[in-house]
């Protein structure tokens, strides 16, 4: 359901992601970019231009140099914080105190405790607060979840996430862990959110980091034992911000079961492959589900695939039927369009929190707190191990 309300939105932090969001959300009836805060005229203008390319008749957008100036603007209904992570918690607190609804870029704070404190403040202020974790709003991510939960290839034995990203420029706040929290906190929470949803909560966790000669730690990872439905699943997460800018990035999930394998490719997922031994009934169910995946970017894609799964998939597969080899790959196009679609779905979910106090949202604030706590635990473990 698309919100019928129109909100005056202020974006605080005028970097590349703010520019993306301004364009991605511009087509939503519920979104009106009212103000932008950023340290330079050029950065603010890029955000405004991205919005006006989609909404050329929208009128002037207010500009502020400091986030605090935007936050106290009485005409701003929603504050989206796209600042570096160390500013998330204090600025969110200030915005909530001013009576604003707040959508935070991940991770939402440097500590789970800070995010939890703001959650409590939001409840007291009767204001919506959420973290912009978007990957679960993608239909391919949800399709993997449905295949896992329905055990169509058997229960999961092991999984891994490999994320090879371009190296961030020297001197960027990303490398200052006092401002970013480190890679697992700043970036890894996206994938911990998916892992928790697919495999269950973390029962055990340990991280590692490798330090380069310049003092940065561009290669990090974590091994987590997830536990759900009485089953423990080891999952290895790796993030390397080492890729040459001219080389292609890659993000790859690999899920292994006794009867097959599920792979998901792309930071914004664009390819899903399923292979293994299945019964003819299971093959028909999986084909029907994969056929139901929307091929064009849509903010309603998650809702469509969940409805399809409830309609098409059995609760428990038969265990005694003869099995045949199965192999199927679904490839999507328009990566940028899908990125915009899942950002729109997250924003619309946030609007429902504002409009209905009883709404929890799809990715909840409690999820974001759990993701951040897990990232903290793995970061503390990696710091301890690298100090030896």
DOGU-634435 format. One record per residue (C-alpha): residue number from 1; residue in three letters; chain; x, y, z. Coordinates in nm, 4 decimals, padded with zeros to 6 digits. Layout:
<atoms>
{atom NUM, 'ala', 'A', {X, Y, Z}}
...
</atoms>
This chain:
<atoms>
{atom 1, 'unk', 'A', {00.0000, 00.0000, 00.0000}}
{atom 2, 'unk', 'A', {00.1373, 00.3406, -00.0998}}
{atom 3, 'unk', 'A', {00.1080, 00.6180, 00.1552}}
{atom 4, 'unk', 'A', {-00.1503, 00.8858, 00.0725}}
{atom 5, 'unk', 'A', {00.0231, 01.1403, 00.2959}}
{atom 6, 'unk', 'A', {00.2743, 01.3926, 00.1686}}
{atom 7, 'unk', 'A', {00.5632, 01.4558, 00.4041}}
{atom 8, 'unk', 'A', {00.8064, 01.7453, 00.4089}}
{atom 9, 'unk', 'A', {01.1399, 01.5637, 00.4213}}
{atom 10, 'unk', 'A', {01.4761, 01.7052, 00.5193}}
{atom 11, 'unk', 'A', {01.7937, 01.5166, 00.4261}}
{atom 12, 'unk', 'A', {02.0880, 01.5906, 00.6564}}
{atom 13, 'unk', 'A', {02.4217, 01.4904, 00.5052}}
{atom 14, 'unk', 'A', {02.4665, 01.5758, 00.1379}}
{atom 15, 'unk', 'A', {02.6911, 01.2966, 00.0112}}
{atom 16, 'unk', 'A', {02.6465, 01.0516, -00.2741}}
{atom 17, 'unk', 'A', {02.3853, 00.8436, -00.0927}}
{atom 18, 'unk', 'A', {02.1748, 01.1511, -00.0178}}
{atom 19, 'unk', 'A', {02.1880, 01.2354, -00.3874}}
{atom 20, 'unk', 'A', {02.0735, 00.8820, -00.4725}}
{atom 21, 'unk', 'A', {01.7860, 00.8927, -00.2219}}
{atom 22, 'unk', 'A', {01.6611, 01.2308, -00.3394}}
{atom 23, 'unk', 'A', {01.6213, 01.0927, -00.6908}}
{atom 24, 'unk', 'A', {01.4989, 00.7481, -00.5884}}
{atom 25, 'unk', 'A', {01.2210, 00.8763, -00.3608}}
{atom 26, 'unk', 'A', {01.1165, 01.1746, -00.5729}}
{atom 27, 'unk', 'A', {00.8446, 00.9817, -00.7583}}
{atom 28, 'unk', 'A', {00.6655, 00.8775, -00.4383}}
{atom 29, 'unk', 'A', {00.3517, 01.0814, -00.3586}}
{atom 30, 'unk', 'A', {00.4439, 01.0695, 00.0108}}
{atom 31, 'unk', 'A', {00.7888, 01.2272, -00.0437}}
{atom 32, 'unk', 'A', {00.8543, 01.5993, -00.0843}}
{atom 33, 'unk', 'A', {01.2133, 01.7140, -00.0497}}
{atom 34, 'unk', 'A', {01.1776, 02.0271, 00.1589}}
{atom 35, 'unk', 'A', {01.5324, 02.0847, 00.2869}}
{atom 36, 'unk', 'A', {01.8913, 01.9646, 00.2520}}
{atom 37, 'unk', 'A', {02.1809, 02.0143, 00.4931}}
{atom 38, 'unk', 'A', {02.5411, 01.9806, 00.3792}}
{atom 39, 'unk', 'A', {02.8752, 02.1485, 00.4300}}
{atom 40, 'unk', 'A', {02.9253, 02.2710, 00.0712}}
{atom 41, 'unk', 'A', {02.7045, 02.4468, -00.1829}}
{atom 42, 'unk', 'A', {02.8057, 02.1992, -00.4537}}
{atom 43, 'unk', 'A', {02.7054, 01.8916, -00.2551}}
{atom 44, 'unk', 'A', {02.3700, 02.0376, -00.1562}}
{atom 45, 'unk', 'A', {02.3035, 02.1347, -00.5162}}
{atom 46, 'unk', 'A', {02.3726, 01.7820, -00.6411}}
{atom 47, 'unk', 'A', {02.1108, 01.6454, -00.4014}}
{atom 48, 'unk', 'A', {01.8584, 01.9094, -00.5066}}
{atom 49, 'unk', 'A', {01.9300, 01.8510, -00.8754}}
{atom 50, 'unk', 'A', {01.8709, 01.4767, -00.8365}}
{atom 51, 'unk', 'A', {01.5277, 01.5541, -00.6904}}
{atom 52, 'unk', 'A', {01.4369, 01.8175, -00.9491}}
{atom 53, 'unk', 'A', {01.5259, 01.5883, -01.2379}}
{atom 54, 'unk', 'A', {01.2337, 01.3711, -01.1260}}
{atom 55, 'unk', 'A', {01.0165, 01.6557, -00.9914}}
{atom 56, 'unk', 'A', {01.0959, 01.9632, -01.2038}}
{atom 57, 'unk', 'A', {00.7868, 02.1491, -01.0790}}
{atom 58, 'unk', 'A', {00.8543, 02.0879, -00.7106}}
{atom 59, 'unk', 'A', {00.9798, 02.4375, -00.6294}}
{atom 60, 'unk', 'A', {01.2689, 02.5561, -00.4179}}
{atom 61, 'unk', 'A', {01.4381, 02.3353, -00.1600}}
{atom 62, 'unk', 'A', {01.5651, 02.4978, 00.1592}}
{atom 63, 'unk', 'A', {01.9394, 02.4737, 00.2161}}
{atom 64, 'unk', 'A', {02.1264, 02.4560, 00.5449}}
{atom 65, 'unk', 'A', {02.4929, 02.4139, 00.6157}}
{atom 66, 'unk', 'A', {02.4462, 02.2388, 00.9507}}
{atom 67, 'unk', 'A', {02.2235, 01.9394, 01.0229}}
{atom 68, 'unk', 'A', {02.1024, 02.1028, 01.3435}}
{atom 69, 'unk', 'A', {01.9598, 02.3940, 01.1434}}
{atom 70, 'unk', 'A', {01.7527, 02.1581, 00.9321}}
{atom 71, 'unk', 'A', {01.6389, 01.9620, 01.2360}}
{atom 72, 'unk', 'A', {01.4873, 02.2660, 01.4067}}
{atom 73, 'unk', 'A', {01.3007, 02.3809, 01.0938}}
{atom 74, 'unk', 'A', {00.9360, 02.3610, 01.2086}}
{atom 75, 'unk', 'A', {00.8147, 02.2711, 00.8580}}
{atom 76, 'unk', 'A', {01.0204, 01.9495, 00.8355}}
{atom 77, 'unk', 'A', {00.8187, 01.6355, 00.9191}}
{atom 78, 'unk', 'A', {01.0791, 01.3657, 00.8509}}
{atom 79, 'unk', 'A', {01.4548, 01.3873, 00.8927}}
{atom 80, 'unk', 'A', {01.6636, 01.1418, 00.6899}}
{atom 81, 'unk', 'A', {02.0143, 01.1236, 00.8333}}
{atom 82, 'unk', 'A', {02.2829, 01.0334, 00.5787}}
{atom 83, 'unk', 'A', {02.5764, 01.1669, 00.7797}}
{atom 84, 'unk', 'A', {02.8810, 00.9603, 00.8859}}
{atom 85, 'unk', 'A', {02.7821, 00.6969, 01.1460}}
{atom 86, 'unk', 'A', {02.9290, 00.8717, 01.4523}}
{atom 87, 'unk', 'A', {02.6697, 01.1478, 01.4054}}
{atom 88, 'unk', 'A', {02.3691, 00.9169, 01.3730}}
{atom 89, 'unk', 'A', {02.2900, 00.8789, 01.7412}}
{atom 90, 'unk', 'A', {02.3331, 01.2413, 01.8566}}
{atom 91, 'unk', 'A', {02.1531, 01.3904, 01.5569}}
{atom 92, 'unk', 'A', {01.8695, 01.1366, 01.5791}}
{atom 93, 'unk', 'A', {01.8298, 01.2224, 01.9469}}
{atom 94, 'unk', 'A', {01.8118, 01.5916, 01.8634}}
{atom 95, 'unk', 'A', {01.5592, 01.5344, 01.5846}}
{atom 96, 'unk', 'A', {01.3368, 01.3173, 01.8032}}
{atom 97, 'unk', 'A', {01.3450, 01.5800, 02.0758}}
{atom 98, 'unk', 'A', {01.2284, 01.8320, 01.8135}}
{atom 99, 'unk', 'A', {00.9320, 01.6065, 01.7343}}
{atom 100, 'unk', 'A', {01.0575, 01.4773, 01.3994}}
{atom 101, 'unk', 'A', {01.0217, 01.1303, 01.2568}}
{atom 102, 'unk', 'A', {01.3675, 00.9939, 01.1767}}
{atom 103, 'unk', 'A', {01.4940, 00.7536, 00.9105}}
{atom 104, 'unk', 'A', {01.8591, 00.6734, 00.9755}}
{atom 105, 'unk', 'A', {02.1122, 00.5514, 00.7247}}
{atom 106, 'unk', 'A', {02.2706, 00.2299, 00.8520}}
{atom 107, 'unk', 'A', {02.4072, 00.1479, 01.1042}}
{atom 108, 'unk', 'A', {02.1998, 00.4011, 01.3035}}
{atom 109, 'unk', 'A', {02.4748, 00.4602, 01.5594}}
{atom 110, 'unk', 'A', {02.8122, 00.3292, 01.6625}}
{atom 111, 'unk', 'A', {02.6637, 00.1138, 01.9384}}
{atom 112, 'unk', 'A', {02.3474, -00.0868, 01.9844}}
{atom 113, 'unk', 'A', {02.3011, 00.0825, 02.3200}}
{atom 114, 'unk', 'A', {02.2872, 00.4271, 02.1562}}
{atom 115, 'unk', 'A', {02.0342, 00.3055, 01.9004}}
{atom 116, 'unk', 'A', {01.8312, 00.1394, 02.1754}}
{atom 117, 'unk', 'A', {01.8259, 00.4647, 02.3732}}
{atom 118, 'unk', 'A', {01.6925, 00.6505, 02.0706}}
{atom 119, 'unk', 'A', {01.4339, 00.3771, 02.0220}}
{atom 120, 'unk', 'A', {01.3092, 00.4413, 02.3733}}
{atom 121, 'unk', 'A', {01.3083, 00.8164, 02.3116}}
{atom 122, 'unk', 'A', {01.1079, 00.7693, 01.9896}}
{atom 123, 'unk', 'A', {00.8498, 00.5682, 02.1814}}
{atom 124, 'unk', 'A', {00.8191, 00.8403, 02.4464}}
{atom 125, 'unk', 'A', {00.7887, 01.1075, 02.1778}}
{atom 126, 'unk', 'A', {00.5410, 00.8981, 01.9758}}
{atom 127, 'unk', 'A', {00.7616, 00.9360, 01.6696}}
{atom 128, 'unk', 'A', {00.8728, 00.6837, 01.4087}}
{atom 129, 'unk', 'A', {01.2373, 00.5788, 01.4017}}
{atom 130, 'unk', 'A', {01.3891, 00.3270, 01.1594}}
{atom 131, 'unk', 'A', {01.7215, 00.2309, 01.0020}}
{atom 132, 'unk', 'A', {01.7564, 00.2229, 00.6239}}
{atom 133, 'unk', 'A', {01.8397, -00.1481, 00.5863}}
{atom 134, 'unk', 'A', {01.7106, -00.2283, 00.2376}}
{atom 135, 'unk', 'A', {01.8322, -00.5709, 00.1226}}
{atom 136, 'unk', 'A', {01.5382, -00.7670, 00.2627}}
{atom 137, 'unk', 'A', {01.2994, -00.5549, 00.0553}}
{atom 138, 'unk', 'A', {01.4411, -00.7157, -00.2614}}
{atom 139, 'unk', 'A', {01.2332, -01.0018, -00.4107}}
{atom 140, 'unk', 'A', {01.5352, -01.2264, -00.4740}}
{atom 141, 'unk', 'A', {01.6394, -01.1993, -00.1086}}
{atom 142, 'unk', 'A', {01.2868, -01.2936, -00.0033}}
{atom 143, 'unk', 'A', {01.2796, -01.5812, -00.2523}}
{atom 144, 'unk', 'A', {01.5916, -01.7314, -00.0931}}
{atom 145, 'unk', 'A', {01.4284, -01.6970, 00.2484}}
{atom 146, 'unk', 'A', {01.1181, -01.8827, 00.1287}}
{atom 147, 'unk', 'A', {01.3250, -02.1658, -00.0216}}
{atom 148, 'unk', 'A', {01.5199, -02.1984, 00.3053}}
{atom 149, 'unk', 'A', {01.2173, -02.1798, 00.5343}}
{atom 150, 'unk', 'A', {01.0196, -02.4332, 00.3302}}
{atom 151, 'unk', 'A', {01.3273, -02.6646, 00.3172}}
{atom 152, 'unk', 'A', {01.2711, -02.7449, -00.0487}}
{atom 153, 'unk', 'A', {01.6380, -02.8538, -00.0760}}
{atom 154, 'unk', 'A', {01.6611, -02.9741, 00.2823}}
{atom 155, 'unk', 'A', {01.7828, -02.7885, 00.5890}}
{atom 156, 'unk', 'A', {02.0810, -02.5546, 00.5503}}
{atom 157, 'unk', 'A', {02.4202, -02.6992, 00.6474}}
{atom 158, 'unk', 'A', {02.6475, -02.4001, 00.5798}}
{atom 159, 'unk', 'A', {02.6473, -02.0591, 00.4101}}
{atom 160, 'unk', 'A', {02.8888, -01.7841, 00.3188}}
{atom 161, 'unk', 'A', {02.8821, -01.4216, 00.2092}}
{atom 162, 'unk', 'A', {03.1692, -01.2843, 00.0005}}
{atom 163, 'unk', 'A', {03.1661, -00.9083, -00.0605}}
{atom 164, 'unk', 'A', {03.4525, -00.7655, -00.2697}}
{atom 165, 'unk', 'A', {03.4136, -00.3866, -00.2959}}
{atom 166, 'unk', 'A', {03.6139, -00.0982, -00.4397}}
{atom 167, 'unk', 'A', {03.8704, 00.0560, -00.2103}}
{atom 168, 'unk', 'A', {03.7464, 00.3775, -00.0518}}
{atom 169, 'unk', 'A', {03.9640, 00.6843, -00.1135}}
{atom 170, 'unk', 'A', {04.2483, 00.7549, 00.1285}}
{atom 171, 'unk', 'A', {04.1500, 01.0050, 00.3969}}
{atom 172, 'unk', 'A', {03.7777, 00.9268, 00.3767}}
{atom 173, 'unk', 'A', {03.5937, 00.9055, 00.7104}}
{atom 174, 'unk', 'A', {03.5247, 00.5380, 00.6258}}
{atom 175, 'unk', 'A', {03.8801, 00.4514, 00.7389}}
{atom 176, 'unk', 'A', {03.8485, 00.6394, 01.0702}}
{atom 177, 'unk', 'A', {03.6886, 00.3778, 01.2928}}
{atom 178, 'unk', 'A', {03.6074, 00.6428, 01.5543}}
{atom 179, 'unk', 'A', {03.3664, 00.7864, 01.2937}}
{atom 180, 'unk', 'A', {03.2638, 00.4762, 01.0960}}
{atom 181, 'unk', 'A', {03.2804, 00.2052, 01.3597}}
{atom 182, 'unk', 'A', {03.4753, -00.0134, 01.1158}}
{atom 183, 'unk', 'A', {03.3568, -00.2124, 00.8171}}
{atom 184, 'unk', 'A', {03.1373, -00.4628, 01.0022}}
{atom 185, 'unk', 'A', {02.9473, -00.1835, 01.1767}}
{atom 186, 'unk', 'A', {02.9336, 00.0640, 00.8874}}
{atom 187, 'unk', 'A', {02.8665, -00.1895, 00.6123}}
{atom 188, 'unk', 'A', {02.8315, -00.5406, 00.7499}}
{atom 189, 'unk', 'A', {02.4985, -00.4763, 00.9241}}
{atom 190, 'unk', 'A', {02.3237, -00.5013, 00.5850}}
{atom 191, 'unk', 'A', {02.4317, -00.8640, 00.5537}}
{atom 192, 'unk', 'A', {02.3881, -00.9552, 00.9200}}
{atom 193, 'unk', 'A', {02.0260, -00.8475, 00.8760}}
{atom 194, 'unk', 'A', {01.9849, -01.0896, 00.5853}}
{atom 195, 'unk', 'A', {02.1690, -01.3679, 00.7698}}
{atom 196, 'unk', 'A', {01.9562, -01.3314, 01.0825}}
{atom 197, 'unk', 'A', {01.6415, -01.3397, 00.8699}}
{atom 198, 'unk', 'A', {01.7461, -01.6487, 00.6737}}
{atom 199, 'unk', 'A', {01.9192, -01.8571, 00.9408}}
{atom 200, 'unk', 'A', {01.8097, -01.7318, 01.2844}}
{atom 201, 'unk', 'A', {01.9694, -01.5343, 01.5654}}
{atom 202, 'unk', 'A', {02.3408, -01.5466, 01.6396}}
{atom 203, 'unk', 'A', {02.4339, -01.8024, 01.9049}}
{atom 204, 'unk', 'A', {02.8110, -01.7541, 01.8664}}
{atom 205, 'unk', 'A', {03.0146, -01.4913, 01.6815}}
{atom 206, 'unk', 'A', {03.3773, -01.4115, 01.6177}}
{atom 207, 'unk', 'A', {03.5386, -01.1570, 01.3865}}
{atom 208, 'unk', 'A', {03.8770, -01.0865, 01.2323}}
{atom 209, 'unk', 'A', {04.0502, -00.7947, 01.0591}}
{atom 210, 'unk', 'A', {04.3740, -00.7672, 00.8638}}
{atom 211, 'unk', 'A', {04.5704, -00.4430, 00.8933}}
{atom 212, 'unk', 'A', {04.7502, -00.2989, 00.5908}}
{atom 213, 'unk', 'A', {05.0801, -00.1101, 00.6039}}
{atom 214, 'unk', 'A', {04.8955, 00.2240, 00.5964}}
{atom 215, 'unk', 'A', {04.7070, 00.1338, 00.9141}}
{atom 216, 'unk', 'A', {04.3706, 00.0708, 00.7483}}
{atom 217, 'unk', 'A', {04.1840, -00.2576, 00.7909}}
{atom 218, 'unk', 'A', {04.0246, -00.3205, 00.4509}}
{atom 219, 'unk', 'A', {03.9733, -00.6976, 00.4903}}
{atom 220, 'unk', 'A', {03.7435, -00.8124, 00.7668}}
{atom 221, 'unk', 'A', {03.5202, -01.1056, 00.8367}}
{atom 222, 'unk', 'A', {03.3121, -01.2909, 01.0883}}
{atom 223, 'unk', 'A', {03.2098, -01.6489, 01.1531}}
{atom 224, 'unk', 'A', {02.8679, -01.6724, 01.3128}}
{atom 225, 'unk', 'A', {02.6707, -01.9712, 01.4328}}
{atom 226, 'unk', 'A', {02.3082, -01.8843, 01.3635}}
{atom 227, 'unk', 'A', {02.0354, -02.0784, 01.5384}}
{atom 228, 'unk', 'A', {01.6744, -02.1054, 01.4259}}
{atom 229, 'unk', 'A', {01.4048, -02.3709, 01.4426}}
{atom 230, 'unk', 'A', {01.6362, -02.5879, 01.6512}}
{atom 231, 'unk', 'A', {01.9133, -02.5956, 01.3891}}
{atom 232, 'unk', 'A', {02.2583, -02.4378, 01.4113}}
{atom 233, 'unk', 'A', {02.4078, -02.3037, 01.0889}}
{atom 234, 'unk', 'A', {02.7677, -02.1790, 01.0534}}
{atom 235, 'unk', 'A', {02.7900, -01.8748, 00.8254}}
{atom 236, 'unk', 'A', {03.1086, -01.7007, 00.7176}}
{atom 237, 'unk', 'A', {03.0961, -01.3312, 00.6220}}
{atom 238, 'unk', 'A', {03.3833, -01.1637, 00.4377}}
{atom 239, 'unk', 'A', {03.4177, -00.7997, 00.3302}}
{atom 240, 'unk', 'A', {03.7158, -00.6718, 00.1356}}
{atom 241, 'unk', 'A', {03.7350, -00.3062, 00.0325}}
{atom 242, 'unk', 'A', {04.0402, -00.3688, -00.1824}}
{atom 243, 'unk', 'A', {03.9179, -00.3767, -00.5421}}
{atom 244, 'unk', 'A', {04.0750, -00.1544, -00.8063}}
{atom 245, 'unk', 'A', {03.8163, 00.1062, -00.9219}}
{atom 246, 'unk', 'A', {03.8377, -00.0304, -01.2760}}
{atom 247, 'unk', 'A', {03.7682, -00.3889, -01.1630}}
{atom 248, 'unk', 'A', {03.4134, -00.5171, -01.1137}}
{atom 249, 'unk', 'A', {03.2839, -00.5506, -00.7585}}
{atom 250, 'unk', 'A', {03.1210, -00.8769, -00.6532}}
{atom 251, 'unk', 'A', {02.8848, -00.9808, -00.3782}}
{atom 252, 'unk', 'A', {02.7949, -01.3476, -00.3531}}
{atom 253, 'unk', 'A', {02.5843, -01.5553, -00.1125}}
{atom 254, 'unk', 'A', {02.6356, -01.9335, -00.1191}}
{atom 255, 'unk', 'A', {02.3905, -02.1536, 00.0743}}
{atom 256, 'unk', 'A', {02.4546, -02.5286, 00.0976}}
{atom 257, 'unk', 'A', {02.2063, -02.8012, 00.1918}}
{atom 258, 'unk', 'A', {02.2275, -03.1833, 00.1812}}
{atom 259, 'unk', 'A', {02.0456, -03.1879, -00.1529}}
{atom 260, 'unk', 'A', {02.1702, -02.8788, -00.3269}}
{atom 261, 'unk', 'A', {02.2807, -02.5198, -00.3360}}
{atom 262, 'unk', 'A', {02.1351, -02.1694, -00.3587}}
{atom 263, 'unk', 'A', {02.3462, -01.8770, -00.4784}}
{atom 264, 'unk', 'A', {02.2575, -01.5090, -00.4862}}
{atom 265, 'unk', 'A', {02.4755, -01.2594, -00.6709}}
{atom 266, 'unk', 'A', {02.5013, -00.8839, -00.6449}}
{atom 267, 'unk', 'A', {02.5184, -00.6221, -00.3699}}
{atom 268, 'unk', 'A', {02.1835, -00.5269, -00.5163}}
{atom 269, 'unk', 'A', {02.0826, -00.8879, -00.5957}}
{atom 270, 'unk', 'A', {02.0517, -00.9482, -00.9695}}
{atom 271, 'unk', 'A', {02.0945, -01.3246, -01.0142}}
{atom 272, 'unk', 'A', {01.9545, -01.6215, -00.8225}}
{atom 273, 'unk', 'A', {02.0553, -01.9809, -00.8971}}
{atom 274, 'unk', 'A', {01.9042, -02.2958, -00.7467}}
{atom 275, 'unk', 'A', {02.0386, -02.6461, -00.8084}}
{atom 276, 'unk', 'A', {02.0018, -02.9858, -00.6457}}
{atom 277, 'unk', 'A', {01.7934, -03.2991, -00.6145}}
{atom 278, 'unk', 'A', {01.4194, -03.2478, -00.5770}}
{atom 279, 'unk', 'A', {01.0963, -03.4364, -00.6294}}
{atom 280, 'unk', 'A', {00.8808, -03.3521, -00.9291}}
{atom 281, 'unk', 'A', {00.6368, -03.1754, -00.6965}}
{atom 282, 'unk', 'A', {00.9175, -02.9717, -00.5390}}
{atom 283, 'unk', 'A', {01.0479, -02.8808, -00.8850}}
{atom 284, 'unk', 'A', {00.7020, -02.7610, -00.9864}}
{atom 285, 'unk', 'A', {00.6686, -02.5544, -00.6680}}
{atom 286, 'unk', 'A', {01.0101, -02.3938, -00.7181}}
{atom 287, 'unk', 'A', {00.9419, -02.3207, -01.0836}}
{atom 288, 'unk', 'A', {00.6153, -02.1530, -00.9914}}
{atom 289, 'unk', 'A', {00.7850, -01.9386, -00.7276}}
{atom 290, 'unk', 'A', {01.0726, -01.8388, -00.9551}}
{atom 291, 'unk', 'A', {00.8263, -01.7580, -01.2334}}
{atom 292, 'unk', 'A', {00.6461, -01.5237, -00.9911}}
{atom 293, 'unk', 'A', {00.9542, -01.3062, -00.9304}}
{atom 294, 'unk', 'A', {00.8747, -00.9589, -01.0702}}
{atom 295, 'unk', 'A', {01.0985, -00.8820, -01.3660}}
{atom 296, 'unk', 'A', {01.0607, -00.5034, -01.3536}}
{atom 297, 'unk', 'A', {01.1675, -00.2880, -01.0561}}
{atom 298, 'unk', 'A', {00.8764, -00.2158, -00.8259}}
{atom 299, 'unk', 'A', {00.8378, -00.0970, -00.4679}}
{atom 300, 'unk', 'A', {00.5688, -00.3678, -00.4335}}
{atom 301, 'unk', 'A', {00.7946, -00.6553, -00.5419}}
{atom 302, 'unk', 'A', {00.8504, -00.7836, -00.1875}}
{atom 303, 'unk', 'A', {00.4783, -00.7985, -00.1190}}
{atom 304, 'unk', 'A', {00.4218, -00.9779, -00.4506}}
{atom 305, 'unk', 'A', {00.6780, -01.2500, -00.3870}}
{atom 306, 'unk', 'A', {00.5559, -01.3099, -00.0290}}
{atom 307, 'unk', 'A', {00.2009, -01.3532, -00.1550}}
{atom 308, 'unk', 'A', {00.3222, -01.5870, -00.4272}}
{atom 309, 'unk', 'A', {00.5153, -01.7996, -00.1779}}
{atom 310, 'unk', 'A', {00.2116, -01.8364, 00.0483}}
{atom 311, 'unk', 'A', {00.0035, -01.9388, -00.2522}}
{atom 312, 'unk', 'A', {00.2507, -02.1686, -00.4272}}
{atom 313, 'unk', 'A', {00.4806, -02.3336, -00.1738}}
{atom 314, 'unk', 'A', {00.4009, -02.6214, 00.0630}}
{atom 315, 'unk', 'A', {00.4620, -02.5782, 00.4343}}
{atom 316, 'unk', 'A', {00.6584, -02.9050, 00.4576}}
{atom 317, 'unk', 'A', {00.7998, -03.0934, 00.1555}}
{atom 318, 'unk', 'A', {00.7524, -03.4686, 00.1207}}
{atom 319, 'unk', 'A', {01.0558, -03.6665, 00.2314}}
{atom 320, 'unk', 'A', {00.9846, -04.0015, 00.0605}}
{atom 321, 'unk', 'A', {00.9346, -03.8998, -00.3044}}
{atom 322, 'unk', 'A', {01.1974, -03.9966, -00.5681}}
{atom 323, 'unk', 'A', {01.4191, -03.7056, -00.6715}}
{atom 324, 'unk', 'A', {01.5548, -03.5706, -00.9967}}
{atom 325, 'unk', 'A', {01.8248, -03.3123, -01.0760}}
{atom 326, 'unk', 'A', {01.7027, -02.9532, -01.0795}}
{atom 327, 'unk', 'A', {01.8780, -02.6401, -01.2012}}
{atom 328, 'unk', 'A', {01.7320, -02.2947, -01.2578}}
{atom 329, 'unk', 'A', {01.8705, -01.9401, -01.2756}}
{atom 330, 'unk', 'A', {01.6788, -01.6126, -01.2664}}
{atom 331, 'unk', 'A', {01.8563, -01.3014, -01.3918}}
{atom 332, 'unk', 'A', {01.7179, -00.9500, -01.3448}}
{atom 333, 'unk', 'A', {01.8166, -00.6356, -01.5313}}
{atom 334, 'unk', 'A', {01.8221, -00.2634, -01.4388}}
{atom 335, 'unk', 'A', {02.0321, -00.2736, -01.1232}}
{atom 336, 'unk', 'A', {01.9857, 00.0979, -01.0559}}
{atom 337, 'unk', 'A', {01.6109, 00.0623, -01.0941}}
{atom 338, 'unk', 'A', {01.6028, -00.2176, -00.8397}}
{atom 339, 'unk', 'A', {01.8168, -00.0159, -00.5987}}
{atom 340, 'unk', 'A', {01.5655, 00.2672, -00.6262}}
{atom 341, 'unk', 'A', {01.2743, 00.0243, -00.5829}}
{atom 342, 'unk', 'A', {01.4014, -00.1229, -00.2562}}
{atom 343, 'unk', 'A', {01.4818, 00.2257, -00.1230}}
{atom 344, 'unk', 'A', {01.1245, 00.3246, -00.2059}}
{atom 345, 'unk', 'A', {00.9874, 00.0131, -00.0352}}
{atom 346, 'unk', 'A', {01.1855, 00.0940, 00.2799}}
{atom 347, 'unk', 'A', {01.0593, 00.4546, 00.2829}}
{atom 348, 'unk', 'A', {00.6975, 00.3480, 00.2318}}
{atom 349, 'unk', 'A', {00.7341, 00.0963, 00.5141}}
{atom 350, 'unk', 'A', {00.8643, 00.3811, 00.7301}}
{atom 351, 'unk', 'A', {00.5623, 00.5953, 00.6366}}
{atom 352, 'unk', 'A', {00.3323, 00.3185, 00.7580}}
{atom 353, 'unk', 'A', {00.5019, 00.3412, 01.0993}}
{atom 354, 'unk', 'A', {00.4103, 00.7091, 01.1102}}
{atom 355, 'unk', 'A', {00.0511, 00.6545, 01.0028}}
{atom 356, 'unk', 'A', {-00.0269, 00.3519, 01.2191}}
{atom 357, 'unk', 'A', {00.1139, 00.3368, 01.5745}}
{atom 358, 'unk', 'A', {00.0459, -00.0390, 01.5836}}
{atom 359, 'unk', 'A', {00.2581, -00.1067, 01.2736}}
{atom 360, 'unk', 'A', {00.5940, -00.2778, 01.3363}}
{atom 361, 'unk', 'A', {00.7387, -00.2550, 00.9886}}
{atom 362, 'unk', 'A', {00.9012, -00.5274, 00.7829}}
{atom 363, 'unk', 'A', {01.2581, -00.4630, 00.8977}}
{atom 364, 'unk', 'A', {01.2035, -00.3442, 01.2511}}
{atom 365, 'unk', 'A', {01.4037, -00.1167, 01.4757}}
{atom 366, 'unk', 'A', {01.4632, -00.4198, 01.6971}}
{atom 367, 'unk', 'A', {01.6188, -00.5919, 01.3950}}
{atom 368, 'unk', 'A', {01.8519, -00.2969, 01.3413}}
{atom 369, 'unk', 'A', {01.9551, -00.3030, 01.7080}}
{atom 370, 'unk', 'A', {02.0281, -00.6769, 01.6880}}
{atom 371, 'unk', 'A', {02.2313, -00.6287, 01.3672}}
{atom 372, 'unk', 'A', {02.4370, -00.3535, 01.5255}}
{atom 373, 'unk', 'A', {02.4927, -00.5541, 01.8440}}
{atom 374, 'unk', 'A', {02.6182, -00.8454, 01.6340}}
{atom 375, 'unk', 'A', {02.8502, -00.6171, 01.4350}}
{atom 376, 'unk', 'A', {02.9818, -00.4726, 01.7614}}
{atom 377, 'unk', 'A', {03.0494, -00.8183, 01.9033}}
{atom 378, 'unk', 'A', {03.2409, -00.9247, 01.5912}}
{atom 379, 'unk', 'A', {03.4337, -00.5956, 01.5811}}
{atom 380, 'unk', 'A', {03.5350, -00.6339, 01.9452}}
{atom 381, 'unk', 'A', {03.6524, -00.9879, 01.8730}}
{atom 382, 'unk', 'A', {03.8503, -00.8768, 01.5656}}
{atom 383, 'unk', 'A', {04.0152, -00.5959, 01.7617}}
{atom 384, 'unk', 'A', {04.1174, -00.8359, 02.0356}}
{atom 385, 'unk', 'A', {04.2597, -01.0915, 01.7919}}
{atom 386, 'unk', 'A', {04.4516, -00.8340, 01.5843}}
{atom 387, 'unk', 'A', {04.6123, -00.6931, 01.9001}}
{atom 388, 'unk', 'A', {04.7842, -01.0204, 01.9831}}
</atoms>
